[in-house]
Amino acid sequence: MEAPRSREQQARDYLKTHRIMELLDHLTSVLLFVRPALKTLGLCDADEVLSDDGHIINLPKFKKEVNKRTQEIWSSF
């Protein structure tokens, strides 16, 4: 009879099976690539810290935020 595998080994196997580390690597790369574009579009200030408020971002919420920032940009002219 085979001894039960350690929890650590089970976790490693799970991460490998579901390619979680590859996903995290890809998401990090995308964030580093896209972040300058967010600043260029005025959607992210240079000193702004991107953080999660614990809520899901849906299309209406995204549009509202983009419209708010666009209005701020245009009001400066």
C-alpha positions as CSV (number, residue, x, y, z in Angstrom):
1,M,0.0,0.0,0.0
2,E,1.3,3.4,-1.0
3,A,1.9,6.0,1.7
4,P,-0.3,9.1,1.4
5,R,1.4,11.9,-0.4
6,S,2.2,15.1,1.6
7,R,0.0,18.1,1.2
8,E,2.9,20.0,-0.2
9,Q,3.3,17.5,-3.0
10,Q,-0.4,17.4,-3.7
11,A,-0.4,21.2,-4.0
12,R,2.6,21.1,-6.4
13,D,0.8,18.5,-8.5
14,Y,-2.4,20.6,-8.5
15,L,-0.5,23.7,-9.6
16,K,1.3,21.8,-12.3
17,T,-1.8,20.0,-13.6
18,H,-3.8,23.3,-13.9
19,R,-0.8,25.3,-15.1
20,I,-1.4,27.9,-12.4
21,M,2.2,29.2,-12.3
22,E,2.1,29.7,-16.1
23,L,-1.1,31.6,-15.7
24,L,0.3,33.8,-13.0
25,D,3.5,34.4,-15.1
26,H,1.3,35.4,-18.1
27,L,-0.9,37.7,-16.1
28,T,2.2,39.4,-14.6
29,S,3.6,40.0,-18.0
30,V,0.3,41.4,-19.4
31,L,0.1,43.8,-16.4
32,L,3.6,45.1,-17.0
33,F,2.9,45.4,-20.7
34,V,-0.5,47.0,-20.4
35,R,0.1,49.4,-17.5
36,P,1.9,52.0,-19.6
37,A,-1.0,52.0,-22.1
38,L,-3.4,52.7,-19.2
39,K,-1.4,55.7,-18.3
40,T,-1.2,56.9,-21.9
41,L,-5.0,56.6,-22.2
42,G,-5.4,58.5,-18.9
43,L,-7.0,55.5,-17.3
44,C,-4.3,55.2,-14.7
45,D,-2.3,58.1,-13.1
46,A,1.5,57.8,-12.7
47,D,1.3,57.6,-8.9
48,E,-1.9,55.5,-8.8
49,V,-1.7,52.2,-7.1
50,L,-3.7,49.5,-8.8
51,S,-5.6,47.6,-6.1
52,D,-8.5,45.3,-5.8
53,D,-11.5,46.6,-4.0
54,G,-13.0,43.1,-3.7
55,H,-15.7,43.8,-6.3
56,I,-16.0,42.3,-9.7
57,I,-15.4,44.7,-12.6
58,N,-18.3,44.5,-15.0
59,L,-19.0,46.4,-18.2
60,P,-21.2,49.1,-16.7
61,K,-18.7,49.7,-13.9
62,F,-15.8,49.9,-16.4
63,K,-17.7,52.3,-18.7
64,K,-18.6,54.5,-15.7
65,E,-15.0,54.7,-14.6
66,V,-13.7,55.4,-18.2
67,N,-16.4,58.1,-18.6
68,K,-15.5,59.7,-15.3
69,R,-11.8,59.9,-16.2
70,T,-12.5,61.1,-19.7
71,Q,-14.6,63.9,-18.3
72,E,-11.7,64.8,-15.9
73,I,-9.3,64.9,-18.9
74,W,-11.6,67.1,-21.0
75,S,-12.5,69.4,-18.2
76,S,-8.8,70.5,-18.0
77,F,-9.0,72.1,-21.5
